Amino acid sequence: MIRLLRRAVALLAVGLLGAAVPGAAQVLGRGALASAPAAPVALAELPALAPAAALGASPTSVAMSVALAAPAVAPSAAAPASPAAGGAAAPAPDAVAPRPDFALLRGLGLYDRIVRRGGLRARADGTIAPVRRPLVLRAFDNDDNLVFYSTKLYLRHKTTGEEKALTTAEFAAARTDIGRAGAYRDYELFGLQDADGGSFRDFLDANNPKIFSQDMAAALARADAAWRGPSWTPFAEGLSDARDAAWVAIITSRAHRPRSLADGFRVLKRRGELKRVPRPELIFPVGEQSDVQRALPGWMKTPERKAEVLMELLDLLESVPLADPAARHVLSFSDDDPDQIERVRARLAADQAAGRWPRVRIVLFSTAPRGAWRAEL
C-alpha cells in the first residue's frame, strides 16, 4: 500500500509539473523516489539548480526522476535544443566527435574493461561501434549518499596534538572551515600520505583490508533501514537490471581498493538488499593514497578528482556513436557534500558550455541535508 501511495504521489507530481516543464511526463522513469529516514517528495524535472526545499522536499532526501529508464532525446521534437534553452544541442548527423586520449582510464588499466564489459564493441581503428540504445551512466558518491556509515575520520589539535573524531557528515559540513574558522579552527588534517593514512586511516585498506566490509555490516545493523542514504533507491534500482547495472559507477572520497569496496557491497547483495554489485572497474576511490590521487596532479583535491573521473566517463559516452542523431546518452551524479558537488558542477559546466559532450545529457544532484538541488547542464 505504501509503495502504491508513493507511486501515486510521483505521478501526481508529473501531472502538476507537466504544464510548466515541457517533457516532464516523458522523463519520469524508475527510481522516482529516493529512500531516506524522512518521507521523500517526488521532484520531476525541476529547473536548473531549483532548491528542493521550494517544493517542500525533505532536507535529507531528493527524488531522482531523471528518466534514466527512457531513451534520452533532444529536449524538443520541433526544434533542436540550445544552450540558452538549458541543454546542449544534439550534433549534426555528420559531426565528428573529438578523440580523447582517456589518459586517466587507460593509465589505471580500466578503459578496455569498461568498454568490453559494458557491452560496447571496439572497431579496428580504436573507435567504438554505434549503438541503438543511448547509454545511461548512473554515478554516485558513497558515504552519506548511498549508505550512512559509522566510519570516523580524525583531526589533530595544532597545539596539543589531541585527536578529535568526526563522522563523515560532520566532516562534510565543516570541511572548508577546518584550520580556519569555527569549532575546528585550531584543528588540522594530518598524515595524509603516511602509511597508516593519518586522518583518513579508516578510509583505506592499509591497516585492515576488510574494514569497509566490516563498516558495511555495522551499518546494516542499524534499525529500521536507517542506513539507507538519499540516493539508495536509484542506486539499487539501477543494479536491478543486468544491462543498466553495467553502467552504474561509484566515485567515492574513500581510498580502499576497488575490489575491497565491491566486497563491501557484496555484503548488501548477500543480505538481499542489492540484486547486483557495481563492476570494480567502475568503482573509483579518489581519496588520499588512492590510485586516482596518485595518477592526477598533486594540487587536485577530492572535488577536482571526482570531476576528472566524471569528465573521462563523459568523454567515453561522447565517443559512442548513436544510431539516432537526435538521441543523447545520459550521465547522472549525486553527492551529499555541498562543496564537492558545487565544485564538480562548476567544472563540468565550464567544459559543457565550451561545446564538450554535445551528445550527453548531464544531470547532477546535491543530496546535502541542507540545500538539496538538481541541475541539468
N, C-alpha and C positions, 0 to 999 in steps of 0.2 A: 504493500500500500504506500509506504513512504517513497519507494522508488517511482511509483506511478505519479504521485503528487509532485515529485521533483521534476519529472519529465514534463508534466503539465505546466509548471512554472516556466521551464525553459521554452516551451512552445509559445506560451503567452508572451514572454519577453520578445521573441522573434516577431510576433504579430504586432506588438506595440512599436517596435523599432523599425519594422519594415518600411513604413511610410517615410520615416526621417532618414534612414540609411539605406540607399539603394543596394539591393543584393543581400540584405540581411537574412532573408529566409533561405536563400540558396547556400549560405555559408555555414549554417548550423549543422554540425556533424556529431560524431560520437565524442564523448568527453565533454559534454556541455556543462557538467557540474563538477567542481573540484571539492574533494572532501577535506574537511578541517573540523576542529572541535566545535566551531560555531557554524550555524546553518549558512550555506553559501547562497548567493543570489546570482542567477544567470545573467551575464553581460554579453550580449551578442553584437559584434562589430561596432564597438564604440569608436568615436573619432580619435585620432591620434592623441595619445597622452591624456585622454579624458580620465580624471581621477575616478577610481572605482567607488569612492565614497559618494560621488554625485548621484548614484542610483541606489544608495543605501547598502552597498556591499559590506560584508563583514570585513574588518580590518585585517583578519588573518586568512582570508580566502578570496580568491578571484577566479571566476569561471573562465574557462578557455574554450569558447565557442569559435574555433578558428577555421571550421570547415576542413579539418585535416583529413576527413574521410572522403571528401569530394574532390574531383579534379579542379585544379586552380586554373581559372581563365582570366583574361583581361577583364578589368572591373566593369566595362560596359560593352555590350554586344554591338551597340550602334556606333561607337567611336572608340579609338584606342585610348588607353589611359595616358595621362601625362603627369610629370612630377607635380604640377600645380594642382592636379586633382587628387593628390595623395598617394600616387603609386607610380612605379616606373613603367614606361610604355613597353609593350612586347616588341621585340626586334622584328624587323622585316624578315620574310622567309629566307632571303639570300644573305642575311647578315652573318658575318663570321665572328665568332667569339674569340677573344684573345686566348693565347695558350699559356696559362700559368705554369710555373715550374713545380708547384707543390713541394717547395723545399722542406717545409716542416713535416708534412706527412711522409714524404719519401725518406727524409733523414731519420725518422723514427721507424722506418720499415713498415709503415701502415698502409700506404696508398694502394698497393696491389691487392692486399687482403680486403680493404674496404670495397674496392671496385668488384672483385670477384665474388665475394660472399654477399654483396648487395644485389646480385642478380644482373650486373651490367656486363657488357661484352666489349673488351678492348680490341680494336682493329690493329692491323699490321703496322699502320703508321703511328700508333700510340694514341689515337683519338678513340672516343667511346661511340659505339654504335647507337643510333637513335632509339628512343623508347616511345611506346604509345601512351603509357600512363605516366603523368607527372610524378616525380619523386616527392615524398613528404618526409622531411627530416625533422624529428622532434628532439630538441636538445634541452637538457635540464641541469641546473645546479643541484647539488645533492643535499647538504646539511640544511635543515630547517625549511627546505623547499619540497623535497621528496619525503624525507623522514626526519623526525625530531630525535636526535641522539642525546646521550648524556656526556659525550666526549668533552673534555675540558682542554683549554689552552692556557698558557701561563705567562704572566707579566712579572717583571722583576723591578723592585723599587730601586731607583737610581742611586740612592744613598746607602740604604741599609742592606740591599740585596735580598730582602724578603720577597718571596714569590706570592703571587695572587692568582687564583684560578678563576677563569671566566668560562661561561657557556658560550657556544657559538653565536647564540642570539645576542648576548651581551657584547661580544666582540664586534659583531656586525654593526650594532648601534653606536659603539664608541670608537671604532677603529680609526677614524680620521682625527680623533682628539687625543689618542694615546701619546703621552710625552709632550703634549702641547697645552691642553686645557681640560677643565672639568675634573671629574673624580679621579682620572688616571693621568693627570699631568705630570706626576712625579714617578710614573712607571714607564717601562720600555720593553719592547720585544728583545729577545736575546738568543744568542747561539743558533741562529737560523741555519748556518752551514756546518754546525758541529755534528759529529757522528750520531749523537743521540737526538738531534732535532731541536734542542733548546725549547723555545716557547711552543713549538708545534710537535713535540716529541710523540704525542698520541695520535698524530695525523700522518705518520709514515710507519714503515714496517721494520725499521732498524732495531727496535727493542723487542718487538713481538710481531712476527709475521701474521698472526691470527687476530690481531687486535681489532681490525674492522669487523670481522665476522662476529667477534665477541660483543662489540658495540651494537651490532645489528640485533643480536639475540637479546641483549639487555633492553633495547628499545622496544622490541616486541612484547616484552614482559609488562609493559605499561598497560593499565586497564583501559577498557572502552575505546580501543583503537586510537588512543591519544598520540600514538607515534606517527600517524599519517600527516604529512605536510600538505600545504595548499595545492601543490601540483601532483599529488599522488594519483588522483583518478585519471587524468590524461596520460600519465606515465604508464599506469597499469593497463589501461585500455590500448595504448599503443603497442604493448607487448602481447596483447591477446590474439593478434592475427600474425601469422608467420611472415607475410610479406611486409606488413607495417613494422614488425619487430626488427627487421633487417636494417631499419633506418632510425632507430632510437639511440640517442647518444647521451652520455653524461659528461659534463665539464665541471669538475669539482676542484675546490681550493685545497683538498687533501693532496697528499703526496704518496699514498700507498701505490704499490704496483697495480696496473690494471687488472691482472688476474686475481689479486687479493680483493679488490673491490668487487669483481664478478663473483668471487666466492661468498662475499657478504650478501649479495643479492640472491644467491642460491639459497641462503637461509630462508628468505621470503618465499622462494619457489617451493622449498620443502614444506613450508607451513601452509601452502595453498593460497598465499597472497598474490603470487605472480604466476602467470602461465609460462612465461619465458624470461630469460635473463639477457640484458644487453650484450651485444658482441664485445669481447675485450678490446678489439681494435677501435671501437667507438666509445671507449671509456678513457677520458683524458684527465688525469690528475695534473694540475698546473701549479701546485704549491711548491714551497721551497724544497729543494733537493729532488724534485720530480724530473723525469726525462724532458718534459716540455720546458721546464725552467732552465735546464742546462742547455737546451738547443736554441734558446732565444737570447737576445741581447740582455746584458746584466741589468740595464736600467729599468727593464719592464717589471712591473708588479703584477699581482694576481689579476686585476681587471684587464690589463693590457694583454696578458697571456690568454685569458679567456677570449678576448676579441680576436687575437691571432688565430686561435683554433677555429673559431666561427668563420673567419674570413677564408681560411683554406677549405672548409667544408662548403662555404658558399661558392668558391671558385670551382669546386668539384661538381656541385649541382649545375652551375652555369655551363660547364663543359659537356654536359649530357644533352645532346640534341633531342628535340621533341618533334614527333610526327605532326602535331597540330601547332602551327606557328603562333596561334592565339593563346596557347596554354602557357602556364608557368609552373615551375617547381615551387615548393614551399619549404621554408626553414623557420621554425619557431624556437624560441629560447626563453626560459623563465628563470628568475633568480630572486631570492628574498633579500639580498643585500642592496639597499638603496643606492649606495655609492657605486658599487660594482656594476649594477645594471644600467645606471645612467651613463657611466663611462663607456660601457660596451655600446649603448645606443648612440652616443655621440660619435664614436669611432666608425661604426658601421654606416651611420647616416652620412658622414662625410664622403666615404667612398661610393656609397649608393648614389648620392647626388651628383657625383662626378661621372656617372654612367656605368659604374661597375654593377654587374649582376642584373641586367635588364630582364633576364628570363627567370628570376627568382623573386617570389613574394616573401618578404621578411616580416615576421610578427614577433614582437618582444613583449614579455610580461614582467612587471615588477610584482612580486608577491610579498613585499615588505609589510610587516604588521601595520605600519602607519604609512600610507601613501601608495597603495596598490594602483597600478595603471596598466594600460595596454597601448602599444604603439605599433602601427604598421608603417614601415618605411617605403 
